[in-house]
Amino acid sequence: MSSVAGVCRLGWGPGDGSRMLAPGLPDELFGDGSHLGWTTTEGLWILHEDEACLVPAAFPVGVSIAPERWLIVQGQPGGWTVTAVHPRGLQPQRWTFHSRGITVGAAWLVCDLGIQRQVISLDSGNEVSIPDGAADARPQPWTDEPGLVWTERESVYRMGSDMRVRVAGTLPAPPADWRVGPSGAAVFEVAGELWGMAPQSSPVLLFGAHLEGLRFSPSGLAVLVFGAEGIVEHCLRTGAELWRLDGHFVPVGYAPDAVFLDEISGRIRDREGVVRAEGFNPSAATLSGTQLYGPGGTAWDLKAGKRMWAHAPLVAEHLSVVGSQILALGGGLTIYSLEGDRVGHRKLPHDPETEGPIVDVHPTADGYLLIELQDGFFELYADGQRRPPRAEHRVEERVVLEAGLQVSEDPPYIRVAQPQRQWPLAVDGCVTVGQQLWCWNEDGMLCSLNRD
């Protein structure tokens, strides 16, 4: 075990100093009952009231969340790194393990050795003795305290810190997969259906629920899941549906009530409409003078250091300013005014199956986009017309990485030479305005970093 230095703290929202203005769309979002967090290629982010804190752990492959300990996993079969942090204390610790696979909880982790599984206590570093039946099965640790859940065919077993094995119940058939939550709560996928159990209860049917993306409540008594048309919260004691909400929503977790991402607005909110955080919109970015469009789905005045639009309509794989319009490519061609009003939508005259994907988009001074494919180019106009490329184009110059800046993808960071500063951020574009270094990426993230 070793300590991990370099937790990156950014102020949340506009203001002085180094700030995160928009997180963009992360890989995963979650809540532990009090705090919101997310993972990106940079590592683990924890949101406090007035700052976003990054625990660097590049290219994570797993995460486990409990109120007193958050864990993130990096690596590949044969070599794993586990980093643990208290969401408030922010004093990360790190362990390495050599196994085929690994599943982590706040107190115990399970190493897959191939034939058997080995359970390790994170606090002591010692192996935990478990029954042969558990070692031969696929046990998973409780997320919040010492304990395991495993199955033997249709039978489900629990073992807590008292080391007593208890039969939790039976399933209709052996499960194909399952997730374990706090205090021995668990959800099982059986023949396309979900069966869930609260701590100290037996499995019950969760009608219409999906395993992917589920989030346990901190008590383990409820679970927030994808339903047929949106999201649903189920009671794990009875299987009853507590409430549902149809629409484009993604389960996030609990903080302290159930919260979810509204994919249209990019806001994390509860079912009463209370917004907990915003800016989780994925979009490419484009810079026009000192005005930046795209990050967080909206527009930014970099000179003034503030947001230009109240709404966040932009969702694009490629984004460009052409004249007095913004052209967004992704699911078609959508045209916006510079004030953020949608003024048109066209079918994109491009077939990715026969032509391959769009590699890049180049705005020109003549009012069209030069679309770059793997094996050629074509011109695209705001009315949706496609034309063959002319011999010469007046392509507008892009922002060039200024002298004294260095950007790395693996591990992700941006470095300033004078004065020497470094932030562990994944950056696709950046520009200095005054004393602030503005950085963004294609996932919709935007940060303003103080170079002094």
N, C-alpha and C positions, 0 to 999 in steps of 0.2 A: 504494500500500500504506500502511496506517495501523495503529497499535496500537489494541487494544481494551481499555478499562478495565472494571472492575466484575465480575470473576469472583467468583461467590458461593460461599463455602465453608460447608458445614453439617456438623457432626459426624454420624457414622453411628450410628444407634441411640440408646437412652436415655442420658441424661447431662446434665451442666451445659452452659449456653450455648445457642446456636442449633443445633438438631438436625433431621435428617430421620429420622422414625420409620418411615415407609412410603413407598416411591416410587409405589405404585399401578401401573397398567398403562400403560406408555409406548407411543409410536407404533412404535419399533423398539428392539431390543436387540442388542448385539454385543459381541465380545471380540477383542482384537488379539493374543492370545497371552499377555498378562500382565494387562491391565486389562479390567474390564467397563465398559460404558457404555450409554447409551440416549438417545433423543431424545423431547422433549415439545413442547408449544406454546411453552415458555419458551426452548428451545434444546438444547444438548448437555450431558449429564451424564457425568462421569467418576468412577468409584468407586475411591477409594484404600482402604487398610486401615482407616482410622478416620474418613474423611470423604467426603462426596459433593460434588463441585465442579461448579457450573453455569457454562458459558460462554454468556452471554445471546445468543440469535440467534432472535428470535421467529418462529414459524410456519415452521420449516424445511421444505424440499421435497426435500432430498437429503443424503446423507452418504457419506463414504469413510473407511475406517479402515485405518491401517498402524501398525506398532509405534512409529515415530518421529514420525508426523504424523497427526492427525485433522482432517478437513475437514467443514464443514457449509455447505450452500447455502441461500440465501434468495432470494426474488424471483419473477419471472415473465418470460415471453418479452419481450426487449428490455432488461431490466435485472436483473442477477444480482449478488448479494453472496456472496463466498466467505470464510469465516473458517477459519483454520488454527490449530491449537494442538498443542503437544507434550503428551502425556498426563501427564507429570510436571512439566515446566517451567511450564505454564499461563501462557504469555505470548502471548496470541492476536494474530494479524495478520489484516488484512482487505484484500480486493481487490474491485473492482467491474468488471463486464464487460457489454458491450452486444451481445447476440447473441440469436438465436432460441431456442437451447437451449445447454446446457452439461453436460459430463461431467467429473468431477474425479478426479484421482489425487494421490498424495503429491508428485510432482515435476512432472508435466505435466497440463494440462487441455485439453479439446477444446471449442472454440466452434463451434456450428452457425450458419453464416452464410446458410443457405438452399441455395444451389447447391453450396457447398464447405464444408469444415471447416478451421478454423485451430487449430493447436496452439501453446500458450503455455507457456513454462517459468515456474513459480511463483517459483523462486529468482532468476532474472535478469530476469524480466518480458519477455523477448524472444520473438519468434516462432520456432518450430522448423520448419525446412524438412523437409517430408515428400514422398514420391512422389505424383505426380498421382493414381495409382490409390487411394492411401489418402485423399487429400483429397476424392475423389469418392465414397468409400464412407462407412461409418459407423464410423470408428475409435474405439476406447475405450482410455483410458490404463491402464497397469498401476497397481495400487493402491499399490505400495511404492517404485518407482524409475522412472527415465525409460524409457518404452517404450510401444508401441501394439500392439493386435491389431485386424485388420480382415478382411473377407471380400470376395471377388469371386466371385459365384455360389457354387459349392461349395468353392472354394479358400479356405484360411485362411492368413493371413500374420502374421508377427511382425517387429517392429523394436525393438531395444533402444537403449541409450545409444551404442553403436558406430555407429548409423545404418545398419547393414546389414540389408537386407530378406531374410527367410528364409521359405520355404514350410513351414508347420507341418503341413500335411496337407490332406485333403479330407473333405467331409461328404457324406451321401447326397443332399442337396438343399440349396438355399440356406436359411439359417436365418431363422426369423421374428424371433428375438430372441436376445440373449446377454448374459453377464456376464463381466467380466474381473477376475482376481485378482492375486496377487503374481507377479512375475517372468515374466509372460506366460501364466500359467495362465488357462484360460477354460472356460466351459460354454455350450453352444449348444442352442437349442430347434429341433428339426427334425421337422416333421410329427408333433408331439405327443410326441416322444421327446427325451431329453437326451443330448448327446454332450459329453464333457469331455476336457480335456487338461491335463497337468501342464507345468511349465516344460521346454522342450527335448524335448517328446514330441508325439505326434500324437493326434487325437481318437479316443476309444473310447466305446462305448455305456455309459450309466449306466442300467441297467434299472430301470424303475418310479419314477424320481426326478422331482421337480418343480422348475421354475426359481424360482418365487416363494419368497422367504425363505431361499435357500441361503446358506451361509457357507463361505468358503475357509479352510483352515488357513494359518498364517503362511508356511509353506514353499511353499504352492501344490500340495502333493502329495496332498492329500485335500480333500474337501468334505462338509459336513454339510447334508442336505436333508430335505424332507418326502418320505416314502414313501407307500405305499398306506394303511397303518394307523397310522403314527406317524412316526418319524424314522430316517434311515439315514446312515451314513458310508461314502463310496465312495473307493477309491483312484483318483486321476486318471491314473495311469500305465497301469493294467490294466483299470479299470472295475469291479474286483471289489468286492463288498460286504464291508466290514470288520466291521460289526456293525449291528444294527437294534434298535429298541425300540418296541414298539407301545403306543399310548395317546395321551393328550392332551398332547403335547409340542410345543414350538416351538424350532427351531434358534436359538441365540444366537451361538455362535462358538467361540473357543478361548481357554483361560486356565489353563494352557497346553494341556491336553487339551480335547477337544470338550465343550462345556457346552450346556445347553438349559434352557428354562423348563418346569417342570411346572405346567400350567395349573390343576390341581386344588388344589395346595398353595400356588401363587404363589412357589415357590422355584426358584432357578437352581442346578442341580446337574450333576454328571457321571454317567456310566453306572455308576460304582461306588457312587453314592449320597451322595457328599460334597457338602454344601450350600455354595455360594459366596456366596449372598446370598438374602434373602427379602423378602416384603412386596409382591411384584408382583401384587397381586390387585385387580381392578377392582370397585368397589362405590360406590354412593351412600352418603351419610352421614346420621346423625341424632344430635342431641344431646339428652340427658336429664339435666338438672342439670349435673354436671361429668363425666358419663360419655358418651363418644363411641363410637358404633357405626358400623362400615363401613370406614373407611380401612385398607388392607392386608388387608381381609377379616375383621377381628377387632374387638376392643373395647379401649377405652383409658380409664384413670382419669386425667383431666387434673389433678386436684388432687395426686395422688401422682406424676404424671409417668411412668407405666409402663403396660405392656400388662396387660390383665386376663385374657385367654384365651391358652392355649398354642397352640390351633389357629386356623385362619382359614377358617371355613365360609361367610362371607357373600359373596354375589355378587348384587347387586340393582341394578335401574334406579331403584327408589324404595324407601326404607327408613324405617320409623317404629316408635317405641315406643308401644304401646297397653297400658296397665295393666302387667302383669308379663310381657308378651310382645313380641317383635320381629317385625314383619310385613315380609317382603321380597317385593317385586313384581319379576318378571322371569322369563319362562319359567314362569309360574304364580304362585301365592301360597304362600310357604313361611313357616312359623311356627317361631320359635326361642324358647327360654327366655332369660332374662337371663344365664344361665351359658353360653350358646352351644350348648345341645343342640337338635337339630332335633326338634320335637314334632309336626309335621304338614305336609302339602303338599296343596294343593287346585288344581283348575283355576281359572284366573282368568276370572270371568264377564264377559268384555269381548272384543269383536270389533273389532280395529283396522282391518280393511278397510271395515267399514260405519260405525264410530263415530269413526274417526280415532285417533291415539295418545293415551295418557294424558299430559296436560299437567302435572299436579301432584297431589300427595297430601297431604291435610290430616288429621292425627290430631285426634281430638275427645276431650273429657272424658267422653263417654258410651260409650266402648269400641268405636267403629267408625272407619273411615277414610272421609273424604269425598273421593271421586275426582273430579278435575276433568278434563273433556274439552274439546275445542274448542267444542262447542255445548251444554254442560250439565254436570250432576253426577249421581253416584249414590253410595249408601252401600254400603260393603263391610265385611263382618264376618269374624271369624277362621275361622268355619266355612265360608267361601266363598260365603255368601249375599249376593245383591245386592238392594238395595231402592231404591225411588225416594227422592229427597232430601226431607227434611222442610222445613218453612218456615224454621226457625231451627236453627242448629248452634252448639254450644259448642266452636268450633275453638281448639285450644291455640296460644298465641302462639309465634312463632318468635324466634330470636335476631336482634336488630336490630344493624346495624353501629354500633358505639359511636362516640361523638364523638372526633374526632382521628384516625380511621382513614380511609384512602382506598384503594379497590380499583379497578384498571384492567384491562380485558381486552385492549386493543390500544394500546400494548404491555402485556404482563402485568406487573403489580407490585402490591405492597401497601406502603402508606406510613404511617408513624406521625408525628404532628405533634410530640409532646413526649415524649422528646427526638427530634429529627428523624432518622428512619431509613427506609430503603427496601430492599426485597428484590424481585428480578425474578421473582416467583412467580405462577402462575395460581391464583387462590383463588376458591372458591365460598362458603366460610363461614369464620368466625373468631370467637374469643372469647378474652378475657384472663382468665387464672386466675393470681393472684399477679403475678409479674413476667414471666410467659411469655405470649406471644401464640400461641395455637394456631390453625393454618390448615390447611384441607383443601379438596379439590376432588372433583368427581364421578367422576374417574378413579381414586380410591382413594388419593391422595397425602395424607400428613399430616406437617406440620412444626411444631416448637416453637421459637419465635423469642424471644430475650432482648431485651426492650424497653429495657434500660439501655444 
